[in-house]
Amino acid sequence: MAISDKMTDSKSKPMIVIIGAGIIGLTTALRLQAQLPSSSTDILLVAKEWPTSIPGAPPSHSVDYASMWAGAHVRPIPASTPQLTREAAWLKTTCTEFARQVEKEPSIGVTSTKGVEFLDNPPKDYAAQTKESFEKETGLVGYRRCNTGELPEGAKLGYEYSTYCINAPVYCANLLRKFIARGGRTMQRDLRTEWEAFILRDNVKVVINASGMGFGDTKCFPTRGQTVVTDLVEATRTVTRQNQDGSWSFIIPRFFAGGTIMGGTKEPGSWHAEPNPTQRAKLLKGGNALTKYATDEAVRAPQDVNVIADVVGRRPTRDGGVRIQVEEKQLTGRDGELRTGHVVHAYGAGGRGFEISWGVADEVSQLACQVFRDLIGTKSKL
Ligand SMILES: Cc1cc2nc3c(=O)[nH]c(=O)nc-3n(C[C@H](O)[C@H](O)[C@H](O)COP(=O)(O)OP(=O)(O)OC[C@H]3O[C@@H](n4cnc5c(N)ncnc54)[C@H](O)[C@@H]3O)c2cc1C
């Protein structure tokens, strides 16, 4: 993928800069393109790291580029707090877009499949879910409670529903291609602060900060995730178990030749970047115990399931959830003149970036368009 750093005919066009080529920056960029005509606006995506998806090639991304390490599946969480309610609405919007993509863009990297969940110690909000409440909250259909005989030993609650799996690197690379094909501009840069983006071009009006963790926000922290990519290609369903001890076991098929993920840890505040062999053994044990729920085919013995790669990624988590907010600051121009810079923040998606992406992108792009239109003075110009 060529990363262009050129300005051609667009010097005079007002520009929006998006920092970040993760799932939040990419979906926001595409939503902005749909709202602002390229004849009168330039959109520039700036990032330190970019999506790549070359089957069989070793990944070369840092642990901080979360979007390359995600499973990824849609696994709804009951909307039992204000933050979860906000996220549930975003998830519902995202599922509508995934349904459209599965139908209209079948090679983009999203696959419709069945999700199966088991809980050893179900919290009240999971136990209280019904087919009606689940489907209303998520937009996902096919909710069905498992009979006791269908549960693995030790599990107290189980259910299934129609959901989506995303091959994260393939999907992100395809979103980036779409952005470029629609006239989007790209630049590789490691920025010191979101405010630095205003000096990248002469006519930057608004900057969107979709940098994952933000720049020094003390509410942000990593949630380390270790998983294992295996060759369990016969898995066609995503299965999740919330274990008695609070740990998680899951299987996520990465359709489009991406193997199958067995995971995974959720370690708030852990910066450890290397795979831990003890954790790996536990993940494989938990994953292999679930394989019979992930496929209708004969189940392979654990020793016959091969590891393709160990994965460690840092989920960009933020107390209070995603920050979507406009911030203004006085900036000094090249000739010393003062101007006000406007940044729209869009970071802190934690462990849910893919499943809430299009809902977040809608909200961020609408906010950014509003600020942008106010700044350039007139809606009729667009
Ligand atoms: C193991 C694991 C499993 C996961 N499973 C799921 C799942 O099943 N479902 C789900 O929905 N989510 C899942 N997630 C979470 C998901 O990956 C994240 O929520 C999502 O990727 C966050 O996207 P983002 O765009 O905010 O950040 P990122 O993907 O981290 O992207 C940040 C972007 O900003 C750029 N950037 C950062 N700093 C700078 C700088 N200084 N200058 C320039 N550019 C910069 C980066 O280079 C990158 O392009 C999982 C995560 C992990 C680690």
The ligand as a Tripos MOL2 file, in Angstrom:
@<TRIPOS>MOLECULE
LIG
   53    58     1     0     0
SMALL
NO_CHARGES

@<TRIPOS>ATOM
      1 C1         -6.1070   -9.3080   22.0000 C.3       1 LIG1
      2 C2         -7.1920   -8.3400   21.6240 C.ar      1 LIG1
      3 C3         -8.4470   -8.8250   21.2860 C.ar      1 LIG1
      4 C4         -9.4710   -7.9170   20.9440 C.ar      1 LIG1
      5 N1        -10.6940   -8.4140   20.5630 N.ar      1 LIG1
      6 C5        -11.6720   -7.5610   20.1800 C.ar      1 LIG1
      7 C6        -12.9350   -8.0660   19.7320 C.ar      1 LIG1
      8 O1        -13.1650   -9.2580   19.6880 O.2       1 LIG1
      9 N2        -13.8940   -7.1560   19.3590 N.ar      1 LIG1
     10 C7        -13.6660   -5.8140   19.3980 C.ar      1 LIG1
     11 O2        -14.5700   -5.0500   19.0470 O.2       1 LIG1
     12 N3        -12.4690   -5.3150   19.8240 N.ar      1 LIG1
     13 C8        -11.4860   -6.1600   20.2200 C.ar      1 LIG1
     14 N4        -10.2850   -5.6660   20.6600 N.ar      1 LIG1
     15 C9        -10.1580   -4.2260   20.8930 C.3       1 LIG1
     16 C10        -9.8280   -3.4560   19.6300 C.3       1 LIG1
     17 O3         -8.7070   -4.0140   19.0210 O.3       1 LIG1
     18 C11        -9.5840   -1.9930   19.9990 C.3       1 LIG1
     19 O4        -10.6670   -1.4730   20.7220 O.3       1 LIG1
     20 C12        -9.4050   -1.1470   18.7240 C.3       1 LIG1
     21 O5         -8.4490   -1.7300   17.8810 O.3       1 LIG1
     22 C13        -9.0110    0.2790   19.0570 C.3       1 LIG1
     23 O6         -8.9020    0.9590   17.8350 O.3       1 LIG1
     24 P1         -8.3130    2.4320   17.7420 P.3       1 LIG1
     25 O7         -8.4580    2.8360   16.3340 O.co2     1 LIG1
     26 O8         -8.9230    3.2620   18.7970 O.co2     1 LIG1
     27 O9         -6.7720    2.2910   18.1710 O.3       1 LIG1
     28 P2         -5.5380    1.5600   17.4450 P.3       1 LIG1
     29 O10        -5.9680    0.3770   16.6710 O.co2     1 LIG1
     30 O11        -4.5060    1.3330   18.5100 O.co2     1 LIG1
     31 O12        -5.0000    2.6110   16.3980 O.3       1 LIG1
     32 C14        -4.3630    3.7890   16.7970 C.3       1 LIG1
     33 C15        -3.8130    4.4960   15.5790 C.3       1 LIG1
     34 O13        -3.2580    5.7350   16.0070 O.3       1 LIG1
     35 C16        -1.9160    5.8310   15.5680 C.3       1 LIG1
     36 N5         -1.1270    6.6010   16.5180 N.ar      1 LIG1
     37 C17        -1.0030    6.4050   17.8470 C.ar      1 LIG1
     38 N6         -0.1440    7.2920   18.3660 N.ar      1 LIG1
     39 C18         0.2870    8.0590   17.3250 C.ar      1 LIG1
     40 C19         1.2070    9.1460   17.2080 C.ar      1 LIG1
     41 N7          1.8840    9.6060   18.2740 N.pl3     1 LIG1
     42 N8          1.4040    9.7150   15.9950 N.ar      1 LIG1
     43 C20         0.7500    9.2600   14.9060 C.ar      1 LIG1
     44 N9         -0.1200    8.2050   14.9600 N.ar      1 LIG1
     45 C21        -0.3430    7.6290   16.1510 C.ar      1 LIG1
     46 C22        -1.4480    4.3920   15.4980 C.3       1 LIG1
     47 O14        -0.2780    4.2510   14.6880 O.3       1 LIG1
     48 C23        -2.6900    3.7320   14.8850 C.3       1 LIG1
     49 O15        -2.6930    3.9320   13.4900 O.3       1 LIG1
     50 C24        -9.2410   -6.5270   20.9750 C.ar      1 LIG1
     51 C25        -7.9650   -6.0630   21.2870 C.ar      1 LIG1
     52 C26        -6.9450   -6.9520   21.6000 C.ar      1 LIG1
     53 C27        -5.5810   -6.4060   21.9150 C.3       1 LIG1
@<TRIPOS>BOND
     1     1     2 1
     2     2     3 ar
     3     2    52 ar
     4     3     4 ar
     5     4     5 ar
     6     4    50 ar
     7     5     6 ar
     8     6     7 ar
     9     6    13 1
    10     7     8 2
    11     7     9 ar
    12     9    10 ar
    13    10    11 2
    14    10    12 ar
    15    12    13 ar
    16    13    14 ar
    17    14    15 1
    18    14    50 ar
    19    15    16 1
    20    16    17 1
    21    16    18 1
    22    18    19 1
    23    18    20 1
    24    20    21 1
    25    20    22 1
    26    22    23 1
    27    23    24 1
    28    24    25 2
    29    24    26 1
    30    24    27 1
    31    27    28 1
    32    28    29 2
    33    28    30 1
    34    28    31 1
    35    31    32 1
    36    32    33 1
    37    33    34 1
    38    33    48 1
    39    34    35 1
    40    35    36 1
    41    35    46 1
    42    36    37 ar
    43    36    45 ar
    44    37    38 ar
    45    38    39 ar
    46    39    40 ar
    47    39    45 ar
    48    40    41 1
    49    40    42 ar
    50    42    43 ar
    51    43    44 ar
    52    44    45 ar
    53    46    47 1
    54    46    48 1
    55    48    49 1
    56    50    51 ar
    57    51    52 ar
    58    52    53 1
@<TRIPOS>SUBSTRUCTURE
     1 LIG1         1 GROUP 0 **** ****
